[in-house]
């Protein structure tokens, strides 16, 4: 059973999207140049292709080049970090009055808002499908976990094109999107490096994926993928632990985005599986949940500013 222990609300982002300032098109650069950007209203994803704005003659003389503007989010759009923990309710983390101290998450929560109600489906894949699509889990094909899927509507574990994920929506609005950790929303009969990949994170609106497939995995030798390629980062590393590796990978990814495109906001879906069986804390004594919490504090608290982020 999956619980949401700490979750952001997209109300800040949606509030920006519905303001008169945001709905007004914002264009930067010289129209028709490769560096030109534009915002969109977001009522259609993907946005309609703009008409060619140049001139084509029989020869180069008199012709005029034109590039379509790159779609970007409205100015001031927040970075979004969504953390979903596994098999963990509100009574666990100290951030929500639980028994386990989570000071790093406390620092993050103080930068935004905390919510005290989330309706799960009492199952893993269905709850996750409902979360990332914003729709009833049956509408997204996940009436049950993917391992128990059937060939009937609502239970085939296939998120159809009529159920856009939050990754698809934000990517279509110019966000850099990524998914780190557990993926229990790809049909188990499509766990293959040969594809098809339309039901993998890369086919569901996420530019980058680093995580494991299925309901659970070994923390020492995980069933791990980078985008659509299986990887084995533990080879030659006796002290390897997936939670620590995943945190390092997420930090590296965000640092790279910040260096290459500091004005581009990102959506990071961070989904550790350390609180789901098998429970395998680091040999040093630090539990996987503490490792995840430490990452969240050291990375997010220093990386983000409250004016640029939506928290929950």
N, C-alpha and C positions, 0 to 999 in steps of 0.2 A: 504494500500500500504506500502510495506516495503522498507526502504532505508538503505544503509550501510553508517553510519556516520564515522566509524573508523575501518579500516580493515588492517590486516597484509598481507604481501606478503610472500608466501612460497618460494620465489626465493632464499633466503639464504639457506634454507634447501635443495632445489633441487640442488642448486649449489654445496653444499657439497656432495650430493648424486652422482653427475656426475664427481666429481674430481677423479683423478687417485689415490689419497690417500684413498678416501672413498671406491672406488670399490675394492681395495685390501682387502681381508678378514682379519679381526682383531680377533685374538683368545686370550683369557686370561684364566689363570688357567691351571690345568692339564687335557688334553683331556681325556674324559671318567669319570671324577669326577663330582659329583653333582654341584659343583661351577663353572664349565667351561662355558664360554660364547663365542659367535661368532657373527660377523656381517654377513649380507647377502647382495647380490647385489641389491635386491629389484625388480628384473624384474619378479618375480613370487610371488604372495601373495595368500594363505599362502605358505611359503617356502616348498620345497619338504622335506619329512621326511628323515633324514640321515640313512644310513645303520647301523645296529648294529655293533659296533666296538669291542665287547667283545668276549669271548669264552664260548661256552656251551658244557659241557661234560655230560656223564651219571651221574656223581656224582659231588659234590662240588669240589673235588680235581681236579685240572687242569682247572677248569672253571674260567672265569674272568668277573667281573662285568663291566658295561659300561652304562653311562647316556648320552643322547643326550645333546649337549650344548644348553644353553639358549640363545635365540636371543636377542641381544641388539643393539641399534643404534651405529653408528660410534663415536669414541671418540670426544668430543667437540660438539656433536649435540645440537642444541639450544632448550631451552624451548620455547613453542609457546602458546601465548594467543591470541585468536580470539574473539573480542567483536563485536557483531551485535546489533545495537539499532533498535527500532521498530518505524515506521511512522516518521522517523527523517532524514532529508537530511543534506547536507553540510552546509546549511545556519543556522543551529541550534547551533552547538558546537563552542565555541571560538577557539578550536584547529584548525579548518579550516576556521577561520575568521567569525564565526557566532556571534549571538547577546548574547548568554548565556555563561557566563564565566565557563570554565571547566579546572581549573588549574591542577587538578590531571591528566587528560588525556594529558594536555600539557607536564607535566613532563615525562610521558611515551613516548609520541611521540618524544621528544628530544633524547631519547635513541636509536632511529632507523630511519625509513623512513616513510614519509607520501605520500600517493598517492591521486590524485585528479580526478580520473575517475573510475566509476564502473557502469556497465550496468545492471540495475535491470529489472525485468519482469513486474513491476508495480503491482504485486500481491505478497501476503505474502508467501504461501507455495511454489510456483514455484521459487521465488528468492532464498529461503533457500535451496531448492533441488539443484538448479544450483550451489550454493556456496559450499555445502558440498560434491558434487560429481564432480564438475569441468566440468559438461556437460550441454548441452541444457536441459532445464526443461522438455521438452516433452520426451526426452530420459529417464529421471528419473521418468516418469509417472505423472508428475505434471504440466499438461497444465493449470490446474485451482487449486483453493484451495481445500483441501481435502473434505470440506463440500459439494462441488458441483461436486465431482468426478463422472465419469460415467464408464460403463463397456467396454470402448474402449481403445486400446493401446495409451499410451501417456497421458491419462486422468483418469487412474484408481487409482491414488495416491499410487502406489506401486513402490518402488525403488527396482528393481530386482537385482539378483546376478551379472549381467553384469555391474552394476553401483556401484562400490565400493566407499564408502564415504572416506573422508580424515581420519576419525577415524579408519576405517578398514585398510587403507594403513599404517598409523603410528603405530597402534597397532601391525600389522604384522611385523613392523621393530623394535619392542621392546619398543615403547613409552607407557607411562601410559596415558590413554585417558579418558576424562570426559566431561560431558555436563551439564551445569547449566542454567536453565531458560526455555524459551519457546520452545516447540516442536510442530511444525505445520506440521510435515512430517510423522506422523503415521496416517494411514487411520482412519477416524473417526468411521468406523464400527468395528475397533479393539480396541477401548478404553474400555478395560475390564481387570480386575485383573486376569481373567481366561486365558488370552492370545488369540491368539498366540502372541509371543513377537519378532518374527523375524523382524518386521517392527517398533519396539521400539528402542530407542537408544542403549539398550544392545544388540540388534540384528544387529545394524548398525556399530559396531566397537567401542563402547564406554564402557569402564570398569565401569563407574559410571555415574548415572543420578540423578539429583535433580532438578525437575522443574515441569511445568504444561503442560497439554495437550490441544491442540486446539489453536485458534487464539487469545483468550484473557481470562483473569481471574480476579476475585476479588483480590485486593491487601491485603485485611484484612482476608478473608477466602478463599484462593485459592484452585483450583482443583489441588492439589499437589501430586507428586509421588516421592518416593525415590526408584530408580531402577524400579521394577515392582509392588511396594506396595504403596497404597494410604496412605498418612500421614496427620496428623492434628495438626501441631505444634502451631497453634494459640490458642488452647484450654487452658484456664486459663491464657492467656497473653493479657490483654486489649490493650496494645500498640503495638501489633504485626503488622509488615508490611513485605510483601513478599520480597521486594527488599533488605531490611536490612538482613533478614533471609538468603536469597540466597547468599549475600556477605559473611556473617559469615560462611556459609556452605562451600563456595569455599575456603576461607582462611584456615579453619580447614582441609579441604581435602588436600590442597597443603602443609600445615605444616606437616601433617601426612606422606605424600609421602617423604618429605625432611628428616624427622626423620628416616623413615624405609629404604629408598633407595635413598640417596642424589645424587648418580651418575646416576640415571635413569631420563632422561628428560621427561617432560610431555607436553601434548596438552590439553589445557583447552578451550572449546567452551563456551563462556559466553554470554548468550542471554537474557538480562533483557526485561521485557515487560512493564515497568513503563511508557514509553512514548506513549503507545497504550491505547486506552480506555479500561476500565474506568480509568480516571485520578484521582488518589487517593494519594496525597502527605501525608507525615507524619503530624500528628496533630501539631507537633512542628514548622511546617513551612518549613521544608526541603523537597524539592521535591524528587520524586523517582529518577529522573535523577541525582540530586546532590548526593544522597546517593550512587548511582552506581559509579559516578565519584570519590567520596571520597574513596570508596573501592578500585577502581583501583589504585589510587595514593598511599594510605597508604600501601596496600598489595604489589602491583607490584613494585613500585619504591624502596621499601626497600628489597623486596624478591629476585629480579633478578639483574643480572649484564649484561651490554650490550654485553659482549663477549659470553654469554651463551643463548642469546635470539634473536628471530626474531621478529621484530616489523614492523608495517606498519601504 
